[in-house]
Amino acid sequence: MMNKIVALYKFVDIKDPEFISEKIRNKLDELNIYGTILIGHEGINGTISSGIHQNLLNALKFIESINGFDNLDLKFSQSEKRPFVRLKVKLKKEIVTIGDTSINPNNLVGEYVNPHEWNKLITEDDTLIIDTRNEYECSIGTFKNSINPKTNTFREFPNWIKAQKFSEEDKKEKKIAMFCTGGIRCEKASSLMKKEGFENVYHLKGGILKYFESVNEDDSLWSGECFVFDDRVSVDQNLKKGSYDMCHGCRMPITSEDKKTDKYIRGVACPSCFDKTTEEQKNRYMSRQKQVDLAKKRNQKHIGPKKEVQNLKS
């Protein structure tokens, strides 16, 4: 059975995120939807899936019926394996965490660029292309000639911008074109850039996933694969599962070549984290992996509670 997946988000002012999250959790639970939904005062963000396509469509119809959630930004894909094992609905101060709640796309934001117009923008001489994702995401694929800030978390992005010491002339003259996986981080980054005084700020509507969905691979300026935050790990330009696996020790994407090295231990470590973890940690991860393997033999899932709502944190 093919699993349908949709990534969604929208920046919109929400007065009672706790009430909204409970409504959504109850309905998605009823429809047997899996994945993660984040709700905060600034909007909604998440990725959900179902093996029954109509259930997923019904879930989207319900969410979009909630006041303010119409016309969600949606990106569809699919997977032969179920990409999520449970439903999580979380309350957050920020639906994508940049670490400054004054940066709000509901109040100030750059200009959307549709996928079909993106190639023209990023090939213009006066355009700076900035990848707003994290280093491990950039490492497996990005747009040609884009700048990689080499951040570990999105919280580091504002400090990276300040460290570049852009001149007032740059802020006035340069075109800033930003992108991310689904469009939410680059939209929030565009709000930051406008706040910092940049005049010509653009962001890819729907992100890389919508670009893959909309632009023919022969015309694509993308190189590599795109990291996704589910069990697929990465997708190629046809939105099919990519060639990467994930290290369950550090959550970094790993290749088949990484698995052949002495520093790869299944479920424990990879070349990226082997030298960064203690023997005690490795032993703990080994114990966890044994429990996962035993659960699989019993045809059980080694996970926590199937459905959950988490309180406002972050």
Secondary structure as a PSIPRED ss2 file (coil, helix, strand):
# PSIPRED VFORMAT (PSIPRED V4.0)

   1 M C   1.000  0.000  0.000
   2 M C   1.000  0.000  0.000
   3 N E   0.000  0.000  1.000
   4 K E   0.000  0.000  1.000
   5 I E   0.000  0.000  1.000
   6 V E   0.000  0.000  1.000
   7 A E   0.000  0.000  1.000
   8 L E   0.000  0.000  1.000
   9 Y E   0.000  0.000  1.000
  10 K E   0.000  0.000  1.000
  11 F E   0.000  0.000  1.000
  12 V C   1.000  0.000  0.000
  13 D C   1.000  0.000  0.000
  14 I C   1.000  0.000  0.000
  15 K C   1.000  0.000  0.000
  16 D C   1.000  0.000  0.000
  17 P H   0.000  1.000  0.000
  18 E H   0.000  1.000  0.000
  19 F H   0.000  1.000  0.000
  20 I H   0.000  1.000  0.000
  21 S H   0.000  1.000  0.000
  22 E H   0.000  1.000  0.000
  23 K H   0.000  1.000  0.000
  24 I H   0.000  1.000  0.000
  25 R H   0.000  1.000  0.000
  26 N H   0.000  1.000  0.000
  27 K H   0.000  1.000  0.000
  28 L H   0.000  1.000  0.000
  29 D H   0.000  1.000  0.000
  30 E H   0.000  1.000  0.000
  31 L C   1.000  0.000  0.000
  32 N C   1.000  0.000  0.000
  33 I C   1.000  0.000  0.000
  34 Y E   0.000  0.000  1.000
  35 G E   0.000  0.000  1.000
  36 T E   0.000  0.000  1.000
  37 I E   0.000  0.000  1.000
  38 L E   0.000  0.000  1.000
  39 I E   0.000  0.000  1.000
  40 G E   0.000  0.000  1.000
  41 H C   1.000  0.000  0.000
  42 E C   1.000  0.000  0.000
  43 G E   0.000  0.000  1.000
  44 I E   0.000  0.000  1.000
  45 N E   0.000  0.000  1.000
  46 G E   0.000  0.000  1.000
  47 T E   0.000  0.000  1.000
  48 I E   0.000  0.000  1.000
  49 S E   0.000  0.000  1.000
  50 S E   0.000  0.000  1.000
  51 G C   1.000  0.000  0.000
  52 I C   1.000  0.000  0.000
  53 H H   0.000  1.000  0.000
  54 Q H   0.000  1.000  0.000
  55 N H   0.000  1.000  0.000
  56 L H   0.000  1.000  0.000
  57 L H   0.000  1.000  0.000
  58 N H   0.000  1.000  0.000
  59 A H   0.000  1.000  0.000
  60 L H   0.000  1.000  0.000
  61 K H   0.000  1.000  0.000
  62 F H   0.000  1.000  0.000
  63 I H   0.000  1.000  0.000
  64 E H   0.000  1.000  0.000
  65 S H   0.000  1.000  0.000
  66 I C   1.000  0.000  0.000
  67 N C   1.000  0.000  0.000
  68 G C   1.000  0.000  0.000
  69 F C   1.000  0.000  0.000
  70 D C   1.000  0.000  0.000
  71 N C   1.000  0.000  0.000
  72 L C   1.000  0.000  0.000
  73 D E   0.000  0.000  1.000
  74 L E   0.000  0.000  1.000
  75 K E   0.000  0.000  1.000
  76 F E   0.000  0.000  1.000
  77 S E   0.000  0.000  1.000
  78 Q E   0.000  0.000  1.000
  79 S E   0.000  0.000  1.000
  80 E C   1.000  0.000  0.000
  81 K C   1.000  0.000  0.000
  82 R C   1.000  0.000  0.000
  83 P C   1.000  0.000  0.000
  84 F C   1.000  0.000  0.000
  85 V C   1.000  0.000  0.000
  86 R C   1.000  0.000  0.000
  87 L E   0.000  0.000  1.000
  88 K E   0.000  0.000  1.000
  89 V E   0.000  0.000  1.000
  90 K E   0.000  0.000  1.000
  91 L E   0.000  0.000  1.000
  92 K E   0.000  0.000  1.000
  93 K C   1.000  0.000  0.000
  94 E C   1.000  0.000  0.000
  95 I C   1.000  0.000  0.000
  96 V C   1.000  0.000  0.000
  97 T C   1.000  0.000  0.000
  98 I C   1.000  0.000  0.000
  99 G C   1.000  0.000  0.000
 100 D C   1.000  0.000  0.000
 101 T C   1.000  0.000  0.000
 102 S C   1.000  0.000  0.000
 103 I C   1.000  0.000  0.000
 104 N C   1.000  0.000  0.000
 105 P C   1.000  0.000  0.000
 106 N C   1.000  0.000  0.000
 107 N C   1.000  0.000  0.000
 108 L C   1.000  0.000  0.000
 109 V C   1.000  0.000  0.000
 110 G C   1.000  0.000  0.000
 111 E E   0.000  0.000  1.000
 112 Y E   0.000  0.000  1.000
 113 V E   0.000  0.000  1.000
 114 N C   1.000  0.000  0.000
 115 P H   0.000  1.000  0.000
 116 H H   0.000  1.000  0.000
 117 E H   0.000  1.000  0.000
 118 W H   0.000  1.000  0.000
 119 N H   0.000  1.000  0.000
 120 K H   0.000  1.000  0.000
 121 L H   0.000  1.000  0.000
 122 I H   0.000  1.000  0.000
 123 T C   1.000  0.000  0.000
 124 E C   1.000  0.000  0.000
 125 D C   1.000  0.000  0.000
 126 D C   1.000  0.000  0.000
 127 T E   0.000  0.000  1.000
 128 L E   0.000  0.000  1.000
 129 I E   0.000  0.000  1.000
 130 I E   0.000  0.000  1.000
 131 D E   0.000  0.000  1.000
 132 T C   1.000  0.000  0.000
 133 R C   1.000  0.000  0.000
 134 N C   1.000  0.000  0.000
 135 E H   0.000  1.000  0.000
 136 Y H   0.000  1.000  0.000
 137 E H   0.000  1.000  0.000
 138 C H   0.000  1.000  0.000
 139 S C   1.000  0.000  0.000
 140 I C   1.000  0.000  0.000
 141 G E   0.000  0.000  1.000
 142 T E   0.000  0.000  1.000
 143 F E   0.000  0.000  1.000
 144 K C   1.000  0.000  0.000
 145 N C   1.000  0.000  0.000
 146 S C   1.000  0.000  0.000
 147 I E   0.000  0.000  1.000
 148 N C   1.000  0.000  0.000
 149 P C   1.000  0.000  0.000
 150 K C   1.000  0.000  0.000
 151 T C   1.000  0.000  0.000
 152 N C   1.000  0.000  0.000
 153 T C   1.000  0.000  0.000
 154 F H   0.000  1.000  0.000
 155 R H   0.000  1.000  0.000
 156 E H   0.000  1.000  0.000
 157 F H   0.000  1.000  0.000
 158 P H   0.000  1.000  0.000
 159 N H   0.000  1.000  0.000
 160 W H   0.000  1.000  0.000
 161 I H   0.000  1.000  0.000
 162 K H   0.000  1.000  0.000
 163 A H   0.000  1.000  0.000
 164 Q C   1.000  0.000  0.000
 165 K C   1.000  0.000  0.000
 166 F C   1.000  0.000  0.000
 167 S C   1.000  0.000  0.000
 168 E H   0.000  1.000  0.000
 169 E H   0.000  1.000  0.000
 170 D H   0.000  1.000  0.000
 171 K H   0.000  1.000  0.000
 172 K H   0.000  1.000  0.000
 173 E H   0.000  1.000  0.000
 174 K C   1.000  0.000  0.000
 175 K E   0.000  0.000  1.000
 176 I E   0.000  0.000  1.000
 177 A E   0.000  0.000  1.000
 178 M E   0.000  0.000  1.000
 179 F E   0.000  0.000  1.000
 180 C C   1.000  0.000  0.000
 181 T C   1.000  0.000  0.000
 182 G C   1.000  0.000  0.000
 183 G C   1.000  0.000  0.000
 184 I H   0.000  1.000  0.000
 185 R H   0.000  1.000  0.000
 186 C H   0.000  1.000  0.000
 187 E H   0.000  1.000  0.000
 188 K H   0.000  1.000  0.000
 189 A H   0.000  1.000  0.000
 190 S H   0.000  1.000  0.000
 191 S H   0.000  1.000  0.000
 192 L H   0.000  1.000  0.000
 193 M H   0.000  1.000  0.000
 194 K H   0.000  1.000  0.000
 195 K H   0.000  1.000  0.000
 196 E C   1.000  0.000  0.000
 197 G C   1.000  0.000  0.000
 198 F C   1.000  0.000  0.000
 199 E C   1.000  0.000  0.000
 200 N E   0.000  0.000  1.000
 201 V E   0.000  0.000  1.000
 202 Y E   0.000  0.000  1.000
 203 H E   0.000  0.000  1.000
 204 L E   0.000  0.000  1.000
 205 K C   1.000  0.000  0.000
 206 G C   1.000  0.000  0.000
 207 G H   0.000  1.000  0.000
 208 I H   0.000  1.000  0.000
 209 L H   0.000  1.000  0.000
 210 K H   0.000  1.000  0.000
 211 Y H   0.000  1.000  0.000
 212 F H   0.000  1.000  0.000
 213 E H   0.000  1.000  0.000
 214 S H   0.000  1.000  0.000
 215 V C   1.000  0.000  0.000
 216 N C   1.000  0.000  0.000
 217 E H   0.000  1.000  0.000
 218 D H   0.000  1.000  0.000
 219 D H   0.000  1.000  0.000
 220 S C   1.000  0.000  0.000
 221 L C   1.000  0.000  0.000
 222 W E   0.000  0.000  1.000
 223 S E   0.000  0.000  1.000
 224 G E   0.000  0.000  1.000
 225 E C   1.000  0.000  0.000
 226 C E   0.000  0.000  1.000
 227 F E   0.000  0.000  1.000
 228 V C   1.000  0.000  0.000
 229 F C   1.000  0.000  0.000
 230 D C   1.000  0.000  0.000
 231 D C   1.000  0.000  0.000
 232 R C   1.000  0.000  0.000
 233 V C   1.000  0.000  0.000
 234 S E   0.000  0.000  1.000
 235 V E   0.000  0.000  1.000
 236 D C   1.000  0.000  0.000
 237 Q C   1.000  0.000  0.000
 238 N C   1.000  0.000  0.000
 239 L C   1.000  0.000  0.000
 240 K C   1.000  0.000  0.000
 241 K E   0.000  0.000  1.000
 242 G C   1.000  0.000  0.000
 243 S C   1.000  0.000  0.000
 244 Y C   1.000  0.000  0.000
 245 D E   0.000  0.000  1.000
 246 M E   0.000  0.000  1.000
 247 C C   1.000  0.000  0.000
 248 H C   1.000  0.000  0.000
 249 G C   1.000  0.000  0.000
 250 C C   1.000  0.000  0.000
 251 R C   1.000  0.000  0.000
 252 M C   1.000  0.000  0.000
 253 P E   0.000  0.000  1.000
 254 I E   0.000  0.000  1.000
 255 T C   1.000  0.000  0.000
 256 S C   1.000  0.000  0.000
 257 E C   1.000  0.000  0.000
 258 D H   0.000  1.000  0.000
 259 K H   0.000  1.000  0.000
 260 K H   0.000  1.000  0.000
 261 T C   1.000  0.000  0.000
 262 D C   1.000  0.000  0.000
 263 K C   1.000  0.000  0.000
 264 Y C   1.000  0.000  0.000
 265 I E   0.000  0.000  1.000
 266 R C   1.000  0.000  0.000
 267 G C   1.000  0.000  0.000
 268 V C   1.000  0.000  0.000
 269 A E   0.000  0.000  1.000
 270 C C   1.000  0.000  0.000
 271 P C   1.000  0.000  0.000
 272 S C   1.000  0.000  0.000
 273 C C   1.000  0.000  0.000
 274 F H   0.000  1.000  0.000
 275 D H   0.000  1.000  0.000
 276 K H   0.000  1.000  0.000
 277 T C   1.000  0.000  0.000
 278 T C   1.000  0.000  0.000
 279 E H   0.000  1.000  0.000
 280 E H   0.000  1.000  0.000
 281 Q H   0.000  1.000  0.000
 282 K H   0.000  1.000  0.000
 283 N H   0.000  1.000  0.000
 284 R H   0.000  1.000  0.000
 285 Y H   0.000  1.000  0.000
 286 M H   0.000  1.000  0.000
 287 S H   0.000  1.000  0.000
 288 R H   0.000  1.000  0.000
 289 Q H   0.000  1.000  0.000
 290 K H   0.000  1.000  0.000
 291 Q H   0.000  1.000  0.000
 292 V H   0.000  1.000  0.000
 293 D H   0.000  1.000  0.000
 294 L H   0.000  1.000  0.000
 295 A H   0.000  1.000  0.000
 296 K H   0.000  1.000  0.000
 297 K H   0.000  1.000  0.000
 298 R C   1.000  0.000  0.000
 299 N C   1.000  0.000  0.000
 300 Q C   1.000  0.000  0.000
 301 K C   1.000  0.000  0.000
 302 H C   1.000  0.000  0.000
 303 I C   1.000  0.000  0.000
 304 G C   1.000  0.000  0.000
 305 P C   1.000  0.000  0.000
 306 K C   1.000  0.000  0.000
 307 K E   0.000  0.000  1.000
 308 E E   0.000  0.000  1.000
 309 V E   0.000  0.000  1.000
 310 Q E   0.000  0.000  1.000
 311 N E   0.000  0.000  1.000
 312 L E   0.000  0.000  1.000
 313 K E   0.000  0.000  1.000
 314 S C   1.000  0.000  0.000
